[in-house]
């Protein structure tokens, strides 16, 4: 029996599925695009982006996570900081205990500094795993981004995309 091995798979994660820790967010349809817009405020917030992929307890089957793209826009004024961009891996033990660890990643050259991530612009940031990983049935991945907005920064979140290899 052979496998189907697709190496260029992706899964879109809409802004509505991304948890936001603080601020006033409004789901918005503008110019035929759907996103969540944060009301300008001089405050920090976190984005918790679930990486929703098929998992498997058979080694080298299911989804092999390669990278996560984050699509967002900053207008009016640059943010004060976007220092934290971290991929988290949660593991669930048979007894139900949950542990977590940061995954080693590399951010694309257009976003590999906080100064690039906080600028007024349309952003397409790619966070690549240094060692791509097969997603086990007892694991979950979340991309966490912490943004410190300036008083007049308007942050629009379009969504994210998980890029993976699928073997079934």
N, C-alpha and C positions, 0 to 999 in steps of 0.2 A: 504494500500500500504506500503510495507516495503522498507527499505533503504539497499543499499550496503555500507558496512563500511569496508574499507581496511585500516589496521593499520600500514602497513610496506611499504608505497609507497616512491619512490624517483624520483628525476628529475635531470639529469646531466646538468650542465651548462658549455659548452666548453670555453676554454681560449679565443677564438675569440669573445665571447659575453661579456667578462669582460672588462670594461673600465680601461685604465691605464693612470695616470695623466702625466707622464713624462718618459723620457728615450727612447732608441731605442730598439724596440721589433721586433723580427723576428719570424713569424710562421714557425715552424720546424717539419719535420717528421724525426725521428731518432729511430732506433731499433723498428719500427712499432708502435711508439707512436707519438701523435700529441700534441704539446704544443707551447707556446709563450716563447721565450728566450730573456731576457733583456741583452743587451751589458753591460759589467762591467763598472761602473762609480761610483765615490764617490758622491752620491746624493740621495735624498729622492724621493719616488714616492708613489702614492696611488692606490689601487685597489678598484674599485666600482663594486661589484658583484650583479647583479640583481637576485632576488629570484623569478623565474617565475613559479607561481602556479595558478591553477584555483581558482577563487574567486566567492563569492555568497553573495547576500544581505539577504538571508534567514539564520537566526541564526542556528548555528550548522550544516551547510551544506557547501559543497565545500571542501577546503583544510584547515587542521589544521596544521600550521607550527610547527615542533618540534625542528629541528636543521639544521645547514648548515655545511657541511664539505668542507674544502679548501685543495686542493692537490697541493703541490709545492715542489721544490727542490732547495737547495742552495749548490753551489760547489765553489771550489777554496779557498774562504775565507768567514768567518762568516760575516753577516751584522753587522752594528753598533748598530741598534736598530729596534725592531718591537713592539713598545709600544702600538699602537692603533689597537685594534680589536673591532669593534663596529657594532652592528646591528641597522640599522635605519628603522623607520616606517614612511612612508609618507602617509598623508591623504588628499584627494581631496574633498573640499566642493562643494556643489551644484552650487555655483557661480563660481567655478573654482580656488578659492584660495587653495594653497598647504601649509600644515604645516607639521612639522616633529618632531620626538622625538626619543631618544635612547631607545632601548628595553633592559630590564634587562636580562643578559645572564650569563652562566657559560661556561668556556673553559675547555676542557679535561685536565687531570692531566699532560700529556706530553707536553702541550703547554700553561699552565696557567701562565707562567712568560715570560717576553720578552727574557730572556736569552735562554729559550728553543726554542722559535720561530725563533731566529736569527741564530741558529747553522747550520754548514755544515751538511746536512742530507737530506733524503727524508722526507717530512712532510705530515701528514694527520691530520689536526687540525679540531676538532669538536667544534662548537659554539652552545650550546643548550639554548633555551629560558627557563628562569626560570618559566614562565607561558606560555605554548604553546597557540597559538592564531589562531582562525579561521580567514581566510583572507577575509575581506569584499570586495565587488566589487569596493569600492572607496579607497582602500589601496594598497600600494606597499612596499616591503621590499628590502633593500640593505645591504649587508655585506660590511663594509669599513675596509680596512687594510692599514696601513701606514708603509712603510718599508724605513729605512735609510740604504742604501747599502754602503759597504766599497768600496775602489777603485778597488779591484779585485773580488768582489762578483759577481757571476753569478747566476741569479735568473731565474728558469724555472717554468712557471705556467702551470699546467696540466688542471686545471678547478676546478669546485666546484660541490657540490651535495646538493640539498634541500631534506630533509627528512620530510615526512608529513603523516598525516592520511587523507584519502579521504572518504567523505560521500556524496553519491548521491542517 
